[in-house]
Amino acid sequence: MTTEANNTNPDRAKWAIAFARVRQAQQNLEAYIEATRPLKELERLHVEREHNGGR
């Protein structure tokens, strides 16, 4: 093995860990958005009602 090959494996492992963390963060964000969707809809309806004079 060359020195370059030895340096590649730790880098690949670091990238794999980083990618897994980014993917988990993306899944967490999607779960948060889905969980708060009903609240966002209530907020939208409230703002709409306020702008229409409370009707």
mmCIF entry with sequence, helices, sheets and N, C-alpha, C, O atoms, coordinates in Angstrom:
data_MODEL
# 
_entry.id   MODEL 
# 
_entity.id                         1 
_entity.type                       polymer 
_entity.pdbx_number_of_molecules   1 
# 
_entity_poly.entity_id                      1 
_entity_poly.type                           'polypeptide(L)' 
_entity_poly.nstd_linkage                   no 
_entity_poly.nstd_monomer                   no 
_entity_poly.pdbx_seq_one_letter_code       MTTEANNTNPDRAKWAIAFARVRQAQQNLEAYIEATRPLKELERLHVEREHNGGR 
_entity_poly.pdbx_seq_one_letter_code_can   MTTEANNTNPDRAKWAIAFARVRQAQQNLEAYIEATRPLKELERLHVEREHNGGR 
_entity_poly.pdbx_strand_id                 A 
# 
loop_
_entity_poly_seq.entity_id 
_entity_poly_seq.num 
_entity_poly_seq.mon_id 
_entity_poly_seq.hetero 
1 1  MET n 
1 2  THR n 
1 3  THR n 
1 4  GLU n 
1 5  ALA n 
1 6  ASN n 
1 7  ASN n 
1 8  THR n 
1 9  ASN n 
1 10 PRO n 
1 11 ASP n 
1 12 ARG n 
1 13 ALA n 
1 14 LYS n 
1 15 TRP n 
1 16 ALA n 
1 17 ILE n 
1 18 ALA n 
1 19 PHE n 
1 20 ALA n 
1 21 ARG n 
1 22 VAL n 
1 23 ARG n 
1 24 GLN n 
1 25 ALA n 
1 26 GLN n 
1 27 GLN n 
1 28 ASN n 
1 29 LEU n 
1 30 GLU n 
1 31 ALA n 
1 32 TYR n 
1 33 ILE n 
1 34 GLU n 
1 35 ALA n 
1 36 THR n 
1 37 ARG n 
1 38 PRO n 
1 39 LEU n 
1 40 LYS n 
1 41 GLU n 
1 42 LEU n 
1 43 GLU n 
1 44 ARG n 
1 45 LEU n 
1 46 HIS n 
1 47 VAL n 
1 48 GLU n 
1 49 ARG n 
1 50 GLU n 
1 51 HIS n 
1 52 ASN n 
1 53 GLY n 
1 54 GLY n 
1 55 ARG n 
# 
_struct_asym.id          A 
_struct_asym.entity_id   1 
# 
_struct_conf.conf_type_id            HELX_P 
_struct_conf.id                      HELX_P1 
_struct_conf.pdbx_PDB_helix_id       AA1 
_struct_conf.beg_label_comp_id       THR 
_struct_conf.beg_label_asym_id       A 
_struct_conf.beg_label_seq_id        3 
_struct_conf.pdbx_beg_PDB_ins_code   ? 
_struct_conf.end_label_comp_id       HIS 
_struct_conf.end_label_asym_id       A 
_struct_conf.end_label_seq_id        51 
_struct_conf.pdbx_end_PDB_ins_code   ? 
_struct_conf.beg_auth_comp_id        THR 
_struct_conf.beg_auth_asym_id        A 
_struct_conf.beg_auth_seq_id         3 
_struct_conf.end_auth_comp_id        HIS 
_struct_conf.end_auth_asym_id        A 
_struct_conf.end_auth_seq_id         51 
_struct_conf.pdbx_PDB_helix_class    1 
_struct_conf.details                 ? 
_struct_conf.pdbx_PDB_helix_length   49 
# 
_struct_conf_type.id          HELX_P 
_struct_conf_type.criteria    ? 
_struct_conf_type.reference   ? 
# 
loop_
_atom_site.group_PDB 
_atom_site.id 
_atom_site.type_symbol 
_atom_site.label_atom_id 
_atom_site.label_alt_id 
_atom_site.label_comp_id 
_atom_site.label_asym_id 
_atom_site.label_entity_id 
_atom_site.label_seq_id 
_atom_site.pdbx_PDB_ins_code 
_atom_site.Cartn_x 
_atom_site.Cartn_y 
_atom_site.Cartn_z 
_atom_site.occupancy 
_atom_site.B_iso_or_equiv 
_atom_site.pdbx_formal_charge 
_atom_site.auth_seq_id 
_atom_site.auth_comp_id 
_atom_site.auth_asym_id 
_atom_site.auth_atom_id 
_atom_site.pdbx_PDB_model_num 
ATOM 1   N N  . MET A 1 1  ? 0.831   -1.197 0.000  1.00 0.00 ? 1  MET A N  1 
ATOM 2   C CA . MET A 1 1  ? 0.000   0.000  0.000  1.00 0.00 ? 1  MET A CA 1 
ATOM 3   C C  . MET A 1 1  ? 0.868   1.251  0.000  1.00 0.00 ? 1  MET A C  1 
ATOM 4   O O  . MET A 1 1  ? 1.956   1.282  0.575  1.00 0.00 ? 1  MET A O  1 
ATOM 5   N N  . THR A 1 2  ? 0.373   2.235  -0.636 1.00 0.00 ? 2  THR A N  1 
ATOM 6   C CA . THR A 1 2  ? 1.091   3.502  -0.640 1.00 0.00 ? 2  THR A CA 1 
ATOM 7   C C  . THR A 1 2  ? 0.593   4.381  0.486  1.00 0.00 ? 2  THR A C  1 
ATOM 8   O O  . THR A 1 2  ? -0.436  4.099  1.101  1.00 0.00 ? 2  THR A O  1 
ATOM 9   N N  . THR A 1 3  ? 1.319   5.435  0.750  1.00 0.00 ? 3  THR A N  1 
ATOM 10  C CA . THR A 1 3  ? 0.904   6.392  1.781  1.00 0.00 ? 3  THR A CA 1 
ATOM 11  C C  . THR A 1 3  ? -0.426  7.021  1.403  1.00 0.00 ? 3  THR A C  1 
ATOM 12  O O  . THR A 1 3  ? -1.274  7.264  2.261  1.00 0.00 ? 3  THR A O  1 
ATOM 13  N N  . GLU A 1 4  ? -0.603  7.284  0.109  1.00 0.00 ? 4  GLU A N  1 
ATOM 14  C CA . GLU A 1 4  ? -1.850  7.895  -0.350 1.00 0.00 ? 4  GLU A CA 1 
ATOM 15  C C  . GLU A 1 4  ? -3.048  6.990  -0.044 1.00 0.00 ? 4  GLU A C  1 
ATOM 16  O O  . GLU A 1 4  ? -4.094  7.472  0.390  1.00 0.00 ? 4  GLU A O  1 
ATOM 17  N N  . ALA A 1 5  ? -2.898  5.700  -0.265 1.00 0.00 ? 5  ALA A N  1 
ATOM 18  C CA . ALA A 1 5  ? -3.988  4.764  0.007  1.00 0.00 ? 5  ALA A CA 1 
ATOM 19  C C  . ALA A 1 5  ? -4.312  4.737  1.501  1.00 0.00 ? 5  ALA A C  1 
ATOM 20  O O  . ALA A 1 5  ? -5.481  4.645  1.878  1.00 0.00 ? 5  ALA A O  1 
ATOM 21  N N  . ASN A 1 6  ? -3.298  4.815  2.345  1.00 0.00 ? 6  ASN A N  1 
ATOM 22  C CA . ASN A 1 6  ? -3.527  4.830  3.790  1.00 0.00 ? 6  ASN A CA 1 
ATOM 23  C C  . ASN A 1 6  ? -4.278  6.079  4.228  1.00 0.00 ? 6  ASN A C  1 
ATOM 24  O O  . ASN A 1 6  ? -5.087  6.017  5.153  1.00 0.00 ? 6  ASN A O  1 
ATOM 25  N N  . ASN A 1 7  ? -4.030  7.184  3.597  1.00 0.00 ? 7  ASN A N  1 
ATOM 26  C CA . ASN A 1 7  ? -4.707  8.435  3.949  1.00 0.00 ? 7  ASN A CA 1 
ATOM 27  C C  . ASN A 1 7  ? -6.146  8.465  3.453  1.00 0.00 ? 7  ASN A C  1 
ATOM 28  O O  . ASN A 1 7  ? -6.966  9.195  4.009  1.00 0.00 ? 7  ASN A O  1 
ATOM 29  N N  . THR A 1 8  ? -6.470  7.702  2.435  1.00 0.00 ? 8  THR A N  1 
ATOM 30  C CA . THR A 1 8  ? -7.800  7.719  1.848  1.00 0.00 ? 8  THR A CA 1 
ATOM 31  C C  . THR A 1 8  ? -8.824  7.059  2.757  1.00 0.00 ? 8  THR A C  1 
ATOM 32  O O  . THR A 1 8  ? -9.932  7.578  2.899  1.00 0.00 ? 8  THR A O  1 
ATOM 33  N N  . ASN A 1 9  ? -8.493  5.939  3.373  1.00 0.00 ? 9  ASN A N  1 
ATOM 34  C CA . ASN A 1 9  ? -9.465  5.219  4.195  1.00 0.00 ? 9  ASN A CA 1 
ATOM 35  C C  . ASN A 1 9  ? -9.989  6.039  5.361  1.00 0.00 ? 9  ASN A C  1 
ATOM 36  O O  . ASN A 1 9  ? -11.204 6.070  5.560  1.00 0.00 ? 9  ASN A O  1 
ATOM 37  N N  . PRO A 1 10 ? -9.146  6.708  6.147  1.00 0.00 ? 10 PRO A N  1 
ATOM 38  C CA . PRO A 1 10 ? -9.690  7.558  7.220  1.00 0.00 ? 10 PRO A CA 1 
ATOM 39  C C  . PRO A 1 10 ? -10.560 8.686  6.668  1.00 0.00 ? 10 PRO A C  1 
ATOM 40  O O  . PRO A 1 10 ? -11.567 9.059  7.270  1.00 0.00 ? 10 PRO A O  1 
ATOM 41  N N  . ASP A 1 11 ? -10.163 9.219  5.527  1.00 0.00 ? 11 ASP A N  1 
ATOM 42  C CA . ASP A 1 11 ? -10.969 10.284 4.924  1.00 0.00 ? 11 ASP A CA 1 
ATOM 43  C C  . ASP A 1 11 ? -12.333 9.758  4.499  1.00 0.00 ? 11 ASP A C  1 
ATOM 44  O O  . ASP A 1 11 ? -13.347 10.429 4.691  1.00 0.00 ? 11 ASP A O  1 
ATOM 45  N N  . ARG A 1 12 ? -12.359 8.573  3.930  1.00 0.00 ? 12 ARG A N  1 
ATOM 46  C CA . ARG A 1 12 ? -13.646 7.971  3.537  1.00 0.00 ? 12 ARG A CA 1 
ATOM 47  C C  . ARG A 1 12 ? -14.521 7.728  4.751  1.00 0.00 ? 12 ARG A C  1 
ATOM 48  O O  . ARG A 1 12 ? -15.730 7.955  4.716  1.00 0.00 ? 12 ARG A O  1 
ATOM 49  N N  . ALA A 1 13 ? -13.900 7.265  5.825  1.00 0.00 ? 13 ALA A N  1 
ATOM 50  C CA . ALA A 1 13 ? -14.664 7.018  7.051  1.00 0.00 ? 13 ALA A CA 1 
ATOM 51  C C  . ALA A 1 13 ? -15.236 8.323  7.591  1.00 0.00 ? 13 ALA A C  1 
ATOM 52  O O  . ALA A 1 13 ? -16.383 8.360  8.036  1.00 0.00 ? 13 ALA A O  1 
ATOM 53  N N  . LYS A 1 14 ? -14.452 9.387  7.555  1.00 0.00 ? 14 LYS A N  1 
ATOM 54  C CA . LYS A 1 14 ? -14.934 10.697 8.025  1.00 0.00 ? 14 LYS A CA 1 
ATOM 55  C C  . LYS A 1 14 ? -16.088 11.189 7.160  1.00 0.00 ? 14 LYS A C  1 
ATOM 56  O O  . LYS A 1 14 ? -17.078 11.715 7.670  1.00 0.00 ? 14 LYS A O  1 
ATOM 57  N N  . TRP A 1 15 ? -15.955 11.015 5.844  1.00 0.00 ? 15 TRP A N  1 
ATOM 58  C CA . TRP A 1 15 ? -17.032 11.434 4.949  1.00 0.00 ? 15 TRP A CA 1 
ATOM 59  C C  . TRP A 1 15 ? -18.293 10.610 5.185  1.00 0.00 ? 15 TRP A C  1 
ATOM 60  O O  . TRP A 1 15 ? -19.403 11.142 5.154  1.00 0.00 ? 15 TRP A O  1 
ATOM 61  N N  . ALA A 1 16 ? -18.121 9.325  5.420  1.00 0.00 ? 16 ALA A N  1 
ATOM 62  C CA . ALA A 1 16 ? -19.282 8.453  5.672  1.00 0.00 ? 16 ALA A CA 1 
ATOM 63  C C  . ALA A 1 16 ? -20.003 8.890  6.943  1.00 0.00 ? 16 ALA A C  1 
ATOM 64  O O  . ALA A 1 16 ? -21.233 8.926  6.982  1.00 0.00 ? 16 ALA A O  1 
ATOM 65  N N  . ILE A 1 17 ? -19.238 9.220  7.983  1.00 0.00 ? 17 ILE A N  1 
ATOM 66  C CA . ILE A 1 17 ? -19.834 9.696  9.231  1.00 0.00 ? 17 ILE A CA 1 
ATOM 67  C C  . ILE A 1 17 ? -20.548 11.021 9.001  1.00 0.00 ? 17 ILE A C  1 
ATOM 68  O O  . ILE A 1 17 ? -21.676 11.213 9.454  1.00 0.00 ? 17 ILE A O  1 
ATOM 69  N N  . ALA A 1 18 ? -19.886 11.931 8.296  1.00 0.00 ? 18 ALA A N  1 
ATOM 70  C CA . ALA A 1 18 ? -20.489 13.242 8.023  1.00 0.00 ? 18 ALA A CA 1 
ATOM 71  C C  . ALA A 1 18 ? -21.762 13.093 7.202  1.00 0.00 ? 18 ALA A C  1 
ATOM 72  O O  . ALA A 1 18 ? -22.759 13.759 7.481  1.00 0.00 ? 18 ALA A O  1 
ATOM 73  N N  . PHE A 1 19 ? -21.739 12.235 6.202  1.00 0.00 ? 19 PHE A N  1 
ATOM 74  C CA . PHE A 1 19 ? -22.914 12.028 5.369  1.00 0.00 ? 19 PHE A CA 1 
ATOM 75  C C  . PHE A 1 19 ? -24.059 11.450 6.196  1.00 0.00 ? 19 PHE A C  1 
ATOM 76  O O  . PHE A 1 19 ? -25.209 11.863 6.042  1.00 0.00 ? 19 PHE A O  1 
ATOM 77  N N  . ALA A 1 20 ? -23.750 10.498 7.071  1.00 0.00 ? 20 ALA A N  1 
ATOM 78  C CA . ALA A 1 20 ? -24.779 9.905  7.924  1.00 0.00 ? 20 ALA A CA 1 
ATOM 79  C C  . ALA A 1 20 ? -25.397 10.970 8.832  1.00 0.00 ? 20 ALA A C  1 
ATOM 80  O O  . ALA A 1 20 ? -26.606 10.966 9.065  1.00 0.00 ? 20 ALA A O  1 
ATOM 81  N N  . ARG A 1 21 ? -24.572 11.873 9.338  1.00 0.00 ? 21 ARG A N  1 
ATOM 82  C CA . ARG A 1 21 ? -25.093 12.950 10.197 1.00 0.00 ? 21 ARG A CA 1 
ATOM 83  C C  . ARG A 1 21 ? -25.974 13.911 9.414  1.00 0.00 ? 21 ARG A C  1 
ATOM 84  O O  . ARG A 1 21 ? -27.014 14.348 9.907  1.00 0.00 ? 21 ARG A O  1 
ATOM 85  N N  . VAL A 1 22 ? -25.564 14.238 8.207  1.00 0.00 ? 22 VAL A N  1 
ATOM 86  C CA . VAL A 1 22 ? -26.369 15.133 7.366  1.00 0.00 ? 22 VAL A CA 1 
ATOM 87  C C  . VAL A 1 22 ? -27.697 14.461 7.027  1.00 0.00 ? 22 VAL A C  1 
ATOM 88  O O  . VAL A 1 22 ? -28.748 15.101 7.065  1.00 0.00 ? 22 VAL A O  1 
ATOM 89  N N  . ARG A 1 23 ? -27.650 13.186 6.698  1.00 0.00 ? 23 ARG A N  1 
ATOM 90  C CA . ARG A 1 23 ? -28.883 12.448 6.368  1.00 0.00 ? 23 ARG A CA 1 
ATOM 91  C C  . ARG A 1 23 ? -29.817 12.400 7.581  1.00 0.00 ? 23 ARG A C  1 
ATOM 92  O O  . ARG A 1 23 ? -31.028 12.565 7.436  1.00 0.00 ? 23 ARG A O  1 
ATOM 93  N N  . GLN A 1 24 ? -29.259 12.173 8.779  1.00 0.00 ? 24 GLN A N  1 
ATOM 94  C CA . GLN A 1 24 ? -30.076 12.143 9.987  1.00 0.00 ? 24 GLN A CA 1 
ATOM 95  C C  . GLN A 1 24 ? -30.681 13.519 10.255 1.00 0.00 ? 24 GLN A C  1 
ATOM 96  O O  . GLN A 1 24 ? -31.842 13.624 10.652 1.00 0.00 ? 24 GLN A O  1 
ATOM 97  N N  . ALA A 1 25 ? -29.901 14.565 10.038 1.00 0.00 ? 25 ALA A N  1 
ATOM 98  C CA . ALA A 1 25 ? -30.418 15.925 10.225 1.00 0.00 ? 25 ALA A CA 1 
ATOM 99  C C  . ALA A 1 25 ? -31.556 16.201 9.243  1.00 0.00 ? 25 ALA A C  1 
ATOM 100 O O  . ALA A 1 25 ? -32.554 16.825 9.603  1.00 0.00 ? 25 ALA A O  1 
ATOM 101 N N  . GLN A 1 26 ? -31.404 15.739 8.018  1.00 0.00 ? 26 GLN A N  1 
ATOM 102 C CA . GLN A 1 26 ? -32.460 15.915 7.015  1.00 0.00 ? 26 GLN A CA 1 
ATOM 103 C C  . GLN A 1 26 ? -33.727 15.183 7.434  1.00 0.00 ? 26 GLN A C  1 
ATOM 104 O O  . GLN A 1 26 ? -34.824 15.724 7.298  1.00 0.00 ? 26 GLN A O  1 
ATOM 105 N N  . GLN A 1 27 ? -33.592 13.967 7.940  1.00 0.00 ? 27 GLN A N  1 
ATOM 106 C CA . GLN A 1 27 ? -34.751 13.200 8.395  1.00 0.00 ? 27 GLN A CA 1 
ATOM 107 C C  . GLN A 1 27 ? -35.404 13.876 9.598  1.00 0.00 ? 27 GLN A C  1 
ATOM 108 O O  . GLN A 1 27 ? -36.630 13.910 9.705  1.00 0.00 ? 27 GLN A O  1 
ATOM 109 N N  . ASN A 1 28 ? -34.588 14.413 10.498 1.00 0.00 ? 28 ASN A N  1 
ATOM 110 C CA . ASN A 1 28 ? -35.128 15.129 11.655 1.00 0.00 ? 28 ASN A CA 1 
ATOM 111 C C  . ASN A 1 28 ? -35.900 16.366 11.223 1.00 0.00 ? 28 ASN A C  1 
ATOM 112 O O  . ASN A 1 28 ? -36.966 16.657 11.766 1.00 0.00 ? 28 ASN A O  1 
ATOM 113 N N  . LEU A 1 29 ? -35.370 17.095 10.250 1.00 0.00 ? 29 LEU A N  1 
ATOM 114 C CA . LEU A 1 29 ? -36.056 18.284 9.745  1.00 0.00 ? 29 LEU A CA 1 
ATOM 115 C C  . LEU A 1 29 ? -37.383 17.903 9.104  1.00 0.00 ? 29 LEU A C  1 
ATOM 116 O O  . LEU A 1 29 ? -38.396 18.561 9.340  1.00 0.00 ? 29 LEU A O  1 
ATOM 117 N N  . GLU A 1 30 ? -37.388 16.863 8.309  1.00 0.00 ? 30 GLU A N  1 
ATOM 118 C CA . GLU A 1 30 ? -38.628 16.419 7.668  1.00 0.00 ? 30 GLU A CA 1 
ATOM 119 C C  . GLU A 1 30 ? -39.661 15.997 8.711  1.00 0.00 ? 30 GLU A C  1 
ATOM 120 O O  . GLU A 1 30 ? -40.847 16.288 8.557  1.00 0.00 ? 30 GLU A O  1 
ATOM 121 N N  . ALA A 1 31 ? -39.228 15.318 9.762  1.00 0.00 ? 31 ALA A N  1 
ATOM 122 C CA . ALA A 1 31 ? -40.147 14.905 10.831 1.00 0.00 ? 31 ALA A CA 1 
ATOM 123 C C  . ALA A 1 31 ? -40.693 16.133 11.563 1.00 0.00 ? 31 ALA A C  1 
ATOM 124 O O  . ALA A 1 31 ? -41.875 16.172 11.906 1.00 0.00 ? 31 ALA A O  1 
ATOM 125 N N  . TYR A 1 32 ? -39.849 17.127 11.802 1.00 0.00 ? 32 TYR A N  1 
ATOM 126 C CA . TYR A 1 32 ? -40.275 18.363 12.461 1.00 0.00 ? 32 TYR A CA 1 
ATOM 127 C C  . TYR A 1 32 ? -41.318 19.096 11.608 1.00 0.00 ? 32 TYR A C  1 
ATOM 128 O O  . TYR A 1 32 ? -42.339 19.552 12.121 1.00 0.00 ? 32 TYR A O  1 
ATOM 129 N N  . ILE A 1 33 ? -41.054 19.200 10.330 1.00 0.00 ? 33 ILE A N  1 
ATOM 130 C CA . ILE A 1 33 ? -41.986 19.884 9.428  1.00 0.00 ? 33 ILE A CA 1 
ATOM 131 C C  . ILE A 1 33 ? -43.334 19.164 9.432  1.00 0.00 ? 33 ILE A C  1 
ATOM 132 O O  . ILE A 1 33 ? -44.382 19.807 9.502  1.00 0.00 ? 33 ILE A O  1 
ATOM 133 N N  . GLU A 1 34 ? -43.309 17.855 9.358  1.00 0.00 ? 34 GLU A N  1 
ATOM 134 C CA . GLU A 1 34 ? -44.549 17.078 9.358  1.00 0.00 ? 34 GLU A CA 1 
ATOM 135 C C  . GLU A 1 34 ? -45.295 17.234 10.685 1.00 0.00 ? 34 GLU A C  1 
ATOM 136 O O  . GLU A 1 34 ? -46.521 17.352 10.699 1.00 0.00 ? 34 GLU A O  1 
ATOM 137 N N  . ALA A 1 35 ? -44.561 17.235 11.792 1.00 0.00 ? 35 ALA A N  1 
ATOM 138 C CA . ALA A 1 35 ? -45.188 17.350 13.113 1.00 0.00 ? 35 ALA A CA 1 
ATOM 139 C C  . ALA A 1 35 ? -45.804 18.722 13.340 1.00 0.00 ? 35 ALA A C  1 
ATOM 140 O O  . ALA A 1 35 ? -46.804 18.839 14.048 1.00 0.00 ? 35 ALA A O  1 
ATOM 141 N N  . THR A 1 36 ? -45.224 19.759 12.751 1.00 0.00 ? 36 THR A N  1 
ATOM 142 C CA . THR A 1 36 ? -45.727 21.121 12.971 1.00 0.00 ? 36 THR A CA 1 
ATOM 143 C C  . THR A 1 36 ? -46.683 21.592 11.881 1.00 0.00 ? 36 THR A C  1 
ATOM 144 O O  . THR A 1 36 ? -47.192 22.711 11.943 1.00 0.00 ? 36 THR A O  1 
ATOM 145 N N  . ARG A 1 37 ? -46.926 20.752 10.893 1.00 0.00 ? 37 ARG A N  1 
ATOM 146 C CA . ARG A 1 37 ? -47.826 21.130 9.796  1.00 0.00 ? 37 ARG A CA 1 
ATOM 147 C C  . ARG A 1 37 ? -49.206 21.575 10.298 1.00 0.00 ? 37 ARG A C  1 
ATOM 148 O O  . ARG A 1 37 ? -49.711 22.590 9.818  1.00 0.00 ? 37 ARG A O  1 
ATOM 149 N N  . PRO A 1 38 ? -49.842 20.863 11.243 1.00 0.00 ? 38 PRO A N  1 
ATOM 150 C CA . PRO A 1 38 ? -51.152 21.316 11.732 1.00 0.00 ? 38 PRO A CA 1 
ATOM 151 C C  . PRO A 1 38 ? -51.094 22.698 12.390 1.00 0.00 ? 38 PRO A C  1 
ATOM 152 O O  . PRO A 1 38 ? -52.013 23.502 12.234 1.00 0.00 ? 38 PRO A O  1 
ATOM 153 N N  . LEU A 1 39 ? -50.019 22.967 13.118 1.00 0.00 ? 39 LEU A N  1 
ATOM 154 C CA . LEU A 1 39 ? -49.890 24.292 13.739 1.00 0.00 ? 39 LEU A CA 1 
ATOM 155 C C  . LEU A 1 39 ? -49.726 25.386 12.694 1.00 0.00 ? 39 LEU A C  1 
ATOM 156 O O  . LEU A 1 39 ? -50.280 26.476 12.834 1.00 0.00 ? 39 LEU A O  1 
ATOM 157 N N  . LYS A 1 40 ? -48.970 25.094 11.655 1.00 0.00 ? 40 LYS A N  1 
ATOM 158 C CA . LYS A 1 40 ? -48.786 26.081 10.581 1.00 0.00 ? 40 LYS A CA 1 
ATOM 159 C C  . LYS A 1 40 ? -50.122 26.360 9.884  1.00 0.00 ? 40 LYS A C  1 
ATOM 160 O O  . LYS A 1 40 ? -50.400 27.495 9.498  1.00 0.00 ? 40 LYS A O  1 
ATOM 161 N N  . GLU A 1 41 ? -50.935 25.331 9.728  1.00 0.00 ? 41 GLU A N  1 
ATOM 162 C CA . GLU A 1 41 ? -52.240 25.518 9.095  1.00 0.00 ? 41 GLU A CA 1 
ATOM 163 C C  . GLU A 1 41 ? -53.144 26.369 9.985  1.00 0.00 ? 41 GLU A C  1 
ATOM 164 O O  . GLU A 1 41 ? -53.847 27.249 9.487  1.00 0.00 ? 41 GLU A O  1 
ATOM 165 N N  . LEU A 1 42 ? -53.133 26.118 11.286 1.00 0.00 ? 42 LEU A N  1 
ATOM 166 C CA . LEU A 1 42 ? -53.915 26.949 12.208 1.00 0.00 ? 42 LEU A CA 1 
ATOM 167 C C  . LEU A 1 42 ? -53.450 28.399 12.173 1.00 0.00 ? 42 LEU A C  1 
ATOM 168 O O  . LEU A 1 42 ? -54.264 29.322 12.182 1.00 0.00 ? 42 LEU A O  1 
ATOM 169 N N  . GLU A 1 43 ? -52.142 28.588 12.133 1.00 0.00 ? 43 GLU A N  1 
ATOM 170 C CA . GLU A 1 43 ? -51.590 29.940 12.060 1.00 0.00 ? 43 GLU A CA 1 
ATOM 171 C C  . GLU A 1 43 ? -52.033 30.633 10.767 1.00 0.00 ? 43 GLU A C  1 
ATOM 172 O O  . GLU A 1 43 ? -52.405 31.806 10.778 1.00 0.00 ? 43 GLU A O  1 
ATOM 173 N N  . ARG A 1 44 ? -51.988 29.897 9.663  1.00 0.00 ? 44 ARG A N  1 
ATOM 174 C CA . ARG A 1 44 ? -52.410 30.460 8.373  1.00 0.00 ? 44 ARG A CA 1 
ATOM 175 C C  . ARG A 1 44 ? -53.875 30.876 8.430  1.00 0.00 ? 44 ARG A C  1 
ATOM 176 O O  . ARG A 1 44 ? -54.234 31.954 7.956  1.00 0.00 ? 44 ARG A O  1 
ATOM 177 N N  . LEU A 1 45 ? -54.723 30.025 9.009  1.00 0.00 ? 45 LEU A N  1 
ATOM 178 C CA . LEU A 1 45 ? -56.145 30.343 9.113  1.00 0.00 ? 45 LEU A CA 1 
ATOM 179 C C  . LEU A 1 45 ? -56.383 31.552 10.018 1.00 0.00 ? 45 LEU A C  1 
ATOM 180 O O  . LEU A 1 45 ? -57.240 32.386 9.730  1.00 0.00 ? 45 LEU A O  1 
ATOM 181 N N  . HIS A 1 46 ? -55.629 31.644 11.105 1.00 0.00 ? 46 HIS A N  1 
ATOM 182 C CA . HIS A 1 46 ? -55.754 32.775 12.020 1.00 0.00 ? 46 HIS A CA 1 
ATOM 183 C C  . HIS A 1 46 ? -55.376 34.078 11.314 1.00 0.00 ? 46 HIS A C  1 
ATOM 184 O O  . HIS A 1 46 ? -56.105 35.066 11.404 1.00 0.00 ? 46 HIS A O  1 
ATOM 185 N N  . VAL A 1 47 ? -54.262 34.083 10.628 1.00 0.00 ? 47 VAL A N  1 
ATOM 186 C CA . VAL A 1 47 ? -53.821 35.284 9.915  1.00 0.00 ? 47 VAL A CA 1 
ATOM 187 C C  . VAL A 1 47 ? -54.832 35.650 8.838  1.00 0.00 ? 47 VAL A C  1 
ATOM 188 O O  . VAL A 1 47 ? -55.155 36.825 8.662  1.00 0.00 ? 47 VAL A O  1 
ATOM 189 N N  . GLU A 1 48 ? -55.325 34.664 8.126  1.00 0.00 ? 48 GLU A N  1 
ATOM 190 C CA . GLU A 1 48 ? -56.327 34.919 7.096  1.00 0.00 ? 48 GLU A CA 1 
ATOM 191 C C  . GLU A 1 48 ? -57.588 35.550 7.698  1.00 0.00 ? 48 GLU A C  1 
ATOM 192 O O  . GLU A 1 48 ? -58.151 36.488 7.134  1.00 0.00 ? 48 GLU A O  1 
ATOM 193 N N  . ARG A 1 49 ? -58.017 35.034 8.834  1.00 0.00 ? 49 ARG A N  1 
ATOM 194 C CA . ARG A 1 49 ? -59.198 35.559 9.501  1.00 0.00 ? 49 ARG A CA 1 
ATOM 195 C C  . ARG A 1 49 ? -58.967 37.002 9.962  1.00 0.00 ? 49 ARG A C  1 
ATOM 196 O O  . ARG A 1 49 ? -59.839 37.858 9.815  1.00 0.00 ? 49 ARG A O  1 
ATOM 197 N N  . GLU A 1 50 ? -57.793 37.253 10.515 1.00 0.00 ? 50 GLU A N  1 
ATOM 198 C CA . GLU A 1 50 ? -57.460 38.607 10.991 1.00 0.00 ? 50 GLU A CA 1 
ATOM 199 C C  . GLU A 1 50 ? -57.443 39.619 9.840  1.00 0.00 ? 50 GLU A C  1 
ATOM 200 O O  . GLU A 1 50 ? -57.879 40.758 10.003 1.00 0.00 ? 50 GLU A O  1 
ATOM 201 N N  . HIS A 1 51 ? -56.947 39.204 8.698  1.00 0.00 ? 51 HIS A N  1 
ATOM 202 C CA . HIS A 1 51 ? -56.858 40.097 7.553  1.00 0.00 ? 51 HIS A CA 1 
ATOM 203 C C  . HIS A 1 51 ? -58.223 40.297 6.883  1.00 0.00 ? 51 HIS A C  1 
ATOM 204 O O  . HIS A 1 51 ? -58.413 41.263 6.143  1.00 0.00 ? 51 HIS A O  1 
ATOM 205 N N  . ASN A 1 52 ? -59.144 39.417 7.132  1.00 0.00 ? 52 ASN A N  1 
ATOM 206 C CA . ASN A 1 52 ? -60.480 39.550 6.574  1.00 0.00 ? 52 ASN A CA 1 
ATOM 207 C C  . ASN A 1 52 ? -61.451 40.190 7.557  1.00 0.00 ? 52 ASN A C  1 
ATOM 208 O O  . ASN A 1 52 ? -62.665 40.095 7.379  1.00 0.00 ? 52 ASN A O  1 
ATOM 209 N N  . GLY A 1 53 ? -60.937 40.828 8.571  1.00 0.00 ? 53 GLY A N  1 
ATOM 210 C CA . GLY A 1 53 ? -61.789 41.541 9.531  1.00 0.00 ? 53 GLY A CA 1 
ATOM 211 C C  . GLY A 1 53 ? -62.491 40.637 10.511 1.00 0.00 ? 53 GLY A C  1 
ATOM 212 O O  . GLY A 1 53 ? -63.546 41.008 11.026 1.00 0.00 ? 53 GLY A O  1 
ATOM 213 N N  . GLY A 1 54 ? -61.961 39.482 10.790 1.00 0.00 ? 54 GLY A N  1 
ATOM 214 C CA . GLY A 1 54 ? -62.551 38.596 11.773 1.00 0.00 ? 54 GLY A CA 1 
ATOM 215 C C  . GLY A 1 54 ? -63.738 37.805 11.294 1.00 0.00 ? 54 GLY A C  1 
ATOM 216 O O  . GLY A 1 54 ? -64.461 37.216 12.098 1.00 0.00 ? 54 GLY A O  1 
ATOM 217 N N  . ARG A 1 55 ? -63.948 37.782 10.005 1.00 0.00 ? 55 ARG A N  1 
ATOM 218 C CA . ARG A 1 55 ? -65.102 37.042 9.461  1.00 0.00 ? 55 ARG A CA 1 
ATOM 219 C C  . ARG A 1 55 ? -64.853 35.584 9.393  1.00 0.00 ? 55 ARG A C  1 
ATOM 220 O O  . ARG A 1 55 ? -65.723 34.829 8.959  1.00 0.00 ? 55 ARG A O  1 
# 
